[in-house]
Amino acid sequence: QGEAFGTSSNIKMMEQDATTPILRALAKDGISYATYSQVANQRTVRTVAVDGLTPEAANYPYQRRLYYAYKQPASPVVKGFLGFVASPLGQQTLSTAN
């Protein structure tokens, strides 16, 4: 930890962290990272299985949690959004989108 990211002729730093330009730059012989939902339907991308688990598995070891942050007092729009994501329909939407 705390090490500088590697530099060599094999490493290309992208100007922005966006999936499509990365896929174009990698062509057929590179490796990168992306959010699973961004690459799940890409025909040219293979995901990495870890200990036999693929990214769509609930116990895949490399996951991240997303949190909502907002200013108090919450605006009516924020309250509506939070109400939706906490509702049964919102929870179903989130679990099927994952």
Secondary structure, DSSP 8 states (H G I E B T S, - for coil): -------STT----SS--HHHHHHHHTTS------HHHHTT-TT-----BTTB-TTSTT-SS---------SS--HHHHHHHHHHHSHHHHHHHHHH-
